[in-house]
Every structure is written in C-alpha cells, then in structure tokens.
Amino acid sequence: MSQNINYTRRKFISSVGCFCGASLILPSCTQVAISDRQQFNILSDDFLYSKTFSAYENFKSQAKLITGTSEYDNLVNIGFHIKGAIDSYYNNNGDENPTNNFQWEFVLVDDDQTKNAWCMPGGKIAFYSGILPIAKNNDGIASIM
C-alpha cells in the first residue's frame, strides 16, 4: 500500500509539474511575421528594448562614430528605404507591421579593420566602415543591412 501511495504522489507531482511548465511555455510560442516560423518568446518587447536601447547608447558613447559624411548619409538613406519597404509590404497585405514600435537608428563606426555590421532588437543598426569596400555599392549595403 505504501508503494502505491508513493507512486500516485509522484505521478501527481509529475503531472502538475508538466502542466505548470506547459502553461508557462505555450503562451510564449509565437509566429514570426512573413515566414510564419514558430519562435519561443520569453521576454516582452518593452523589456527587451529597455535593455538593448541602453546598451546601444552605451556602445555609441564609446565608439568613434562617423557623422555628416556622404557615406553616413547614404547608409541612413538606405536604412530608411528598407524601413519604408517594410511598411509598404505590411500595408499592401493588410497586416499589422511588427516593426511599428521600432525606433530605427543607424550608426557608422569609424573602424576600417573591422568588416562587420550588426543590429539589435528595435531597429538599432551599426555598420563598421571596414565593411563598406566589401559591400561595394548601395545594393551591397542593403543586402548586408
């Protein structure tokens, strides 16, 4: 009898644990716009942006940035053309634009040795000047972006 009670107790605890785990995980599964791929989302956009925006500001304060040049203006122009294309895509399909809450920003980092570009959630994008010769032209920059 004692073994039967222990087995029932373990089964109950296991079942409750699985139910609680599933109730936390399943609401976090969402569908990615355009591709309809499933993703696991634990953090809200508001929480994520509060962390990444401050990290982006910190990065900008420590990096040597290029501003006021034709290269920088071109980079920003390409970025906002991509933003406009995203807006048009969703408007034409009658869907809600998942980037509506983005605070788009583009920086050009003065570092010819680094051949890289990266982005952070919320539309924060950084290009290093070292990748521009690899991109070769506006189409290359847009492709990287």
NORPE-V727458 format. One record per pair of residues at least 12 apart in sequence whose C-alpha atoms are under 10 Angstrom apart, sorted by sequence separation. I is the first residue (numbers start at 1). J is the second residue. If there is no record, write none. Layout:
i: <I	I>
j: <J	J>
This chain:
i: <28	29	86	87	115	116	117	132	27	28	29	86	87	106	114	115	116	117	131	26	27	28	86	105	114	115	116	117	127	25	26	27	28	113	114	115	116	117	25	28	83	111	112	113	114	115	116	25	83	104	105	106	107	108	109	110	111	112	113	114	115	127	24	103	104	105	106	107	108	109	110	111	112	113	115	116	127	83	102	103	104	105	106	107	108	109	110	111	112	115	126	102	103	104	105	106	107	108	109	110	111	112	115	125	83	101	102	103	104	105	106	107	108	109	112	99	100	101	102	108	99	80	99	108	117	79	80	79	80	118	119	79	117	118	76	78	116	117	76	77	76	75	76	75	76	73	75	72	73	72	73	72	71	72	69	67	83	66	67	65	66	67	65	66	67	63	64	65	66	79	63	64	65	66	63	64	65	79	60	63	64	60	63	56	60	76	53	75	49	75	49	49	34	46	72	34	45	33	45	72	75	71	78	82	34	65	71	77	78	81	33	65	66	79	33	56	65	66	75	78	79	82	33	34	56	65	74	78	33	55	56	32	33	60	75	79	53	57	59	74	75	78	52	53	56	52	53	56	51	52	53	56	75	49	53	48	49	50	52	48	49	48	49	49	45	46	45>
j: <40	41	98	99	127	128	129	144	40	41	42	99	100	119	127	128	129	130	144	40	41	42	100	119	128	129	130	131	141	40	41	42	43	128	129	130	131	132	41	44	99	127	128	129	130	131	132	42	100	121	122	123	124	125	126	127	128	129	130	131	132	144	42	121	122	123	124	125	126	127	128	129	130	131	133	134	145	102	121	122	123	124	125	126	127	128	129	130	131	134	145	122	123	124	125	126	127	128	129	130	131	132	135	145	104	122	123	124	125	126	127	128	129	130	133	121	122	123	124	130	122	104	123	132	141	104	105	105	106	144	145	106	144	145	104	106	144	145	105	106	106	106	107	107	108	106	108	106	107	107	108	108	108	109	108	107	123	107	108	107	108	109	108	109	110	107	108	109	110	123	108	109	110	111	109	110	111	125	107	110	111	108	111	105	109	125	103	126	101	127	102	103	89	101	127	90	101	90	102	129	132	129	138	142	95	126	132	138	139	142	95	127	128	141	96	119	128	129	138	141	142	145	97	98	120	129	138	142	98	120	121	98	99	126	141	145	120	124	126	141	142	145	120	121	124	121	122	125	121	122	123	126	145	120	124	120	121	122	124	121	122	122	123	124	121	122	122>
